[in-house]
Every structure is written in structure tokens, then in C-alpha cells.
Amino acid sequence: MNKIAKKVLIAGTFDLVHPGHIYLINEAAKLGDVYVIIATDKNRKLYSGISPIIPQDQRLEVVKNIKHVKEARLGRSDNDTLTTVEEINPDIILLGPDQKYSINILKKGLKEKGLNHIEVRRLETYYDKYELNSSSLIKQKIIEKYKENKSKSC
């Protein structure tokens, strides 16, 4: 008898994909089939005040093609992120170690939607094998290199 794999949901911007993203996906894959919600450009700007570098459709295309991702889709731009969660109906939501989303607020929202069967976890280990382990650090390095190269060419 085949055991049905659990659905594990992760979400994020995935702006400049780096080893930390791959680590999160691989850790989620240890728990079951990985489903990914990609933040829309609008929501990323709304929640962080910063627009992503890479357009949402391109970010989606990249994530869809990462090993262990069973399905990836764009989130909603209507502020109701839990509607997409409801459609996927995962067994587990795995938050990344640096995602600022509160587990308690998420559990409360899930309960209000009748989705309190979904287990919410946070990946505790942070992937820091490399110096450039976040999109923001990669962007910062690009800016530094650009300024350095520009000053050399003047």
C-alpha cells in the first residue's frame, strides 16, 4: 500500500534565488511534496516597501524548475494570502528561519478559515555556508561592485 506524501507549503519572494532558498526547498522535501507560493510584485512592495528586482512571472518560472518543487504558483494580489493556502490545502506550512511572519498570527488566520488541521512549523536552521546567503546581501554586493567599478572607470 502506497503512503500518500504530505503536502508541504512554503512561500516567499524568491527574488534572487540563492543556496538558502534551495536549502529551504530541500528541507521541505524531507517532509513531503513541496508546493511554493511566490509573492506577487504588488504584495512584496506592500509588505516590505521594496519591489523585487526580478518580475513575478520570471521568479515563478525559475522556482517551478527547481528540483523537489512539485508545484509553484503566484500568490494573490488581493491581500488574502490564505485563499491560496486554502486552494493548496497543505498538511504543513514551513516558514523559513528569517521570514518575519508570526506563527501565532498564521495559526489564528488558518483557524478562522477552518484550516486548523494544517501544522505550522518554522525551519530553525539558517543556511549560512556562504557569505551571500540572502537576496538583500546579494543586492548589496552588486551595488558595492557597481560603485567600485564605476569609480575605477572614471
URMOZI-V438161 format. One record per helix or strand of 2 or more residues. SS is the DSSP state (helix for helix, strand for strand). FROM is the first residue (numbers start at 1). LEN is the number of residues. If there is no record, write none. Layout:
BEGIN
ss->SS from->FROM len->LEN
ss->SS from->FROM len->LEN
END
This chain:
BEGIN
ss->strand from->7 len->6
ss->helix from->19 len->11
ss->strand from->33 len->6
ss->helix from->41 len->8
ss->helix from->56 len->9
ss->strand from->69 len->6
ss->helix from->81 len->8
ss->strand from->92 len->4
ss->helix from->103 len->10
ss->strand from->119 len->4
ss->helix from->135 len->19
END
